Amino acid sequence: MIWQHRPPARRGAFILLALAGLIAWAASIPAARAQDRAPAPRAQTRTAPRPTSRPAAAKKQKTQDFVRFVEDDDGGGRLESAIATYRNADGVTVHLVAALHVGEASYYEGLSKTFKTYDALLYELIKPKGGGVPRPGVRTGGAVSGLQRFLKDVLELDFQLDKIDYGAPNFIHADLDAETFLELQEERGESLVTLMFRSMLSEMQRQSAGLGGRPITIFDLLAAMNSPDSARQYKLLLARQFQDIEAQIAGVEGKEGTVLVTERNKAALKVLKQTIAQGKKNVGIFYGAGHMRGLEDALLGEMGFQRTGIEWRLAWDMTAPAPGATTRPTTRAAVRPTTRPMIRPGARPRVPAAPPAGTQQP
């Protein structure tokens, strides 16, 4: 979730909590509903909340993952995010661009070039009513934005709001404003803190049921912290957790959904329908990866789109550095002057003896 909110808020100061929080915040993974429910096997949690009226052909087109971790043979890997493409009978093309809110600079540079090819790019940003577009490098008082900026420093990555030009002419805001978002949360008894806590609780329940990957332990974090390439080790720990985004969402969204994901998806789809009605034929939706499953369901179901392809973009490069790449240069000592004579306090400087007659100075 991207948040631009003016009132100051407390920010987490502990690195371990912040790193664990990235799993929830960086990809807009929602937290549990106010009414907890026991976790179910992954296959059941996927199908239970889905509409039963969707054609069988559309079900086969579901994207398996919108974020994936590709491990290599050298103890490293790549975290990649998807751009899934859909087309309807009227020739309208929609691209679901799964966003990671902290990533490599090259990741955002590539997305920026792609966005220029769209007739319209619908983006997420919770901001006050009438608020302008975010400006690179400008910090706000929002807790979520503060956490994301803190994490991009720890992970040695870049922050999305600093790398994407939201003032581009084809960019369209397609999210709830901050006032509506907070009002809806109050009506449901939700808050970002309680949702994050419930998300952690749901994940613990899934782990106890033998579902999901191996959780991050304090020993993993301490090992990464003491590693010479700690940023890469932190990223490796977190990247492996992103493979299970959909199961985490299904375990915490509940039947009614959350404001954090469900209601914001409704806002994005409303703007999408308005944009298509205005004649736009090539539209992108740039939202957190945790929103993609719900958006795809709407496209394949009620809106009658068919998925036509998927492209993967490198967001985090965690390949091992080449041998010697991290060795510090040793030229500093070499440039230190060594010909200046050392003069002790109170001592008279030595005058070199005159060379013998007939010799030449070097």
N, C-alpha and C positions, 0 to 999 in steps of 0.2 A: 504494500500500500504506500502511495506517495501522499504526504500530508504537508500542507502549507497553512499553518495556523498561527495567529499572532500572539495569543496569551501565553506567557511563559509556563513551562511545566518542568517537573523534576525529571532529571535524566539519570539513568542507571550509571553507576560509577565503577562497577565491578566487571572485569573483563570476562570472567567465566559466565556470568549471567548474560552479558551482552552477546557472547558468542552463541550461547544456546538460543537466545532470542532471535538470532538471524534466521533460524529455521522457520520461525513463525512470521517474522516481519518482512524479510527481504523478498519473499515470493508471494506475499499476501495470503499466506495460509491462514484460514480462519480458525477461530477457537470454538469451543463447544457452545451449544445453545444453553439457555437457562435450565432446561430440563435434560439432565444427563441420561444417557442410555448406554447399555452394555455394548461393547464392541462386537461386531459380527465378522465372520470371515470376509476377506476382501471381495470375493466374487458376489456375495450377497449385498454388501454395502454399496456396491456400484449400481446394482439393478433396482434395489428397493425404492429409492426416491425418484427413479426415472419414469416418465410417462409411459403408459402401456399402449398408447395409440400410435406410437412412432412406427413407421413401416420397417419391416425386417431388413430391407436393403440398407436403410440408413444406419441401423445398428451395427452392421458389419463395417461401416466406414468410420467408426469411432477411432480417434487418435489414441494410440496406446499410451504415449507419454508426451508431455509438453516440455519436460526438462529431463535430461539424462546425463549420467556420469559414465564416461568411457575410460576404463582403466587401461593403462599400458603395462608393459612387461618390466619397467624399471622403477616401480614403486610410485609412479605419478599417474596423471590422467588429465581429462578434459571435462569441464562442465559445459554442456551445450543446451541452448534453448531453441524452441521450434518456432517457425513461421508456417502455420498450416493454412492452406488455401481452399476456398469453397466457391462454388459457382451455382447460380440458379438458372431456371429456364429462360429468364429475361436477359441473360448475358451479364448479370451483375456479379462481380467478383469481390469476395471479402477475405481479408488476410487476418488471422488471429496471431498477433505477434506477442509471444510469451516473454514478458520482461523480467529480468533480474535487476534489482535496483542498485546493486553495486557490481561492477564488472570491469573488464579490461577496457582501456581507452579505445583500442581498436574495435571492440565489440560495439560501442556506441557510435563510432565513426562509420562503421558499416551499416548500422541501422539508419543513421541519418541520411546516407546516400539512398537507401531503399525507400525511405519515407517520401523523398522527393518525387518518386515515380507514381505515387498514389494520388488520386483525385482528392481524397480527404483522409486524414489520419485522426482517428478518435482516440483521445488519451485520458488517462485517469489522473486526478489530482483533487484531493479534498482541500478546498480553499474557501475563505469567506465569500459571501455573496458580493459580487462586483469586484472581487479581487483580480488583479492582473496576472499575467503569466509569470512563472518563476524566472529569476535572472541568475545566471551562473555565479556561483560563489557566495550568493547572499544567504545568510543563515537565518532561520526562523526559530521561534521558541517552541516548536512542536516536539514532543517527546519522541515520536516515531522518527521524524527527520533527524533529530539529534542522535538517536541510536544508529541509524543508517550511516551517518557521517562518521561516527565513532568507529563503526565496523569497517568502513572503507579504509580508514587509517591503519587499523590493526591488520587487515588482510592485504594492505598495499594495493588497493584497487581504486577505481574512480566512482563517483556518485552520479547517478543518472541525471539529476537536475542540473549538474554542472556541465554535462556533455551534450545534452539534447537541446536544440533550439526550439523552445515552445512558442516562440513568436513567429514561426514559419506560417505563411499565408494559408496553407492547407490544413493546419492543425485546428481541431475542434474539441473543446472541452466536453467530456461525456461522463461526468461523475456527479455525485451528490455534492452540494455545497456543505461547508462545515456546520452551519446552523441546522440544516435538515438532518445531517448525519447524527449529530448529537441529540437532536430531538427524538429521532427514531430509536436511538439506543436507550434513551431515558424511558420511552414508552415500553420497551421490551425488557428493561432492567439489565441492559448490557453495558459494559465498559471495556476499554482496551485492556485494562489490567486483569479484570475477572475473566475475559475471554482468553487471554494468554495463559492464565492459570488453568483454566479448564482444558485448554489445548494440551498442556503438559500432562494433566491428569488423564486425559483420554489416551495419550500416547503411552503412558505407564500401563494402562489397562491393556492396550494392544500388545505391549511387550510381555506382560504376564500371560497373555493368551498365546504366546509364541508367534505373533505376527510382526512384520516389519523387520528392518535390519538391526544390526547390533547397535545399541545406544552408545553415545559418547560418554566416557567415564572421566573422572577426575584425573586418573593416571594418563589417559590419552592427552588431556589438555596440558598436564605438567610436562609430558614428553615433548609435545609440540612447543611449549613455551621455552624449553631449554635447548631446542634444536637450533643449529646455526641458520637454518632457513625456516624460521618459525612461521612466517606468513604463509608459506606454501603448505606447511603441515596443517595449519589451522584450516586452510581452504580444502585440503584433502578430507579432513574429518567432516566438515560441513557438506561438502559436495556429495558424499555418499548418502547423506540423509535426504537430499532432494529427490532421490529416485522414488520415494514413497509418498509423494505429495498427495496424489489422489486418494489413497487409502486414509491418510490423515484427515483430509477434508471430509470424506464420507463418514468418518467416525465421530465428527464433532458438529457438522452442520445441522443435523436433525431434520425432521420433516418440514418445519417451517423456515429453515434457513437462518441466516444471520444478516444483520445490517452490513457487517463488514464485507460480505461477499454477495449474498443473494440480492439485497436491495440495490447495491451498487451495480450489479450486473443488469438489473432491470433498467436502471438509469442509462447504462451504456447501450442497451438494445433499443430503448426509446429514441435515443439520438441517432442510432444506426438507421432505424426505419425512416426517420425524418430526412436523413441525408440521402438515402436511396430515393425517397419521394421527390427530392429536389433534382434528381437526374444524375447523381454521381454513380459511376459504373465500376470504379476500382477503389475500394475503401479498405483501410487498415484499422484494426483495433489494437492499440498498444496498452495492454493491461498486465498486471502481475500474473505470474504463471498459475497461481492458485485459483484464478478466475476462469481459466480457459475451458475447463470441463463444462461448467454451466453455460458458457457462451456457445460452445460447440453444440450442446444439446438443443439449444434454442434454434440454431442455424439448421441443423439436420432435421429437427422435428417440425415445429410450428412455422418456420420460415421457408421450408422446402429447398434448402441448399444441398448440394452434394460435394463431398470432399474430393478435390482433384490432385492434391499433392502436399508434400511437406518438405521443408528445408531446415537444415540445422546450422545454427550460428555458434561459434566458439565464444563463450562468455568468460570463463576462467581457464587459464592455461596453467596447469600444474605439472607439466613435464619436468623431469629432473634437469638441472642446469648441466651444461657440458663440463667435463673435467677441467678444473682450473678457472672456470668462469667467475667464481666467487673469491679468487685469490686477490688480495689487495696489492696494488702496485708498490714496488720497492724503490721507486725513483726519488722519493723525498730525501733519503739519506745520501743518495749519490750527488745531489746538487748542493749539499752543504759544503762550504769552502773549507779546504784543508791546508791551504798554503799560508794562512795568516799565522804568524808566530804568536805563541802564548807568552804574555808578559806578566810576571808575578807582581803583586803590589809592592812598590818600593824598590823594585829591581831595575837596573839600567838595561835598556834593550841592547842585545848583542849586535855588533856590527860585523858582518861577514868579512873575513880576511880578503885582502886584495889578491887576485889571481896572479900566478907567476908570470913573469914577463914573456911575451911572445904568444900567450894563449888568448883565445877569443871567448867572450861571454856567450852563453847559449841563448 
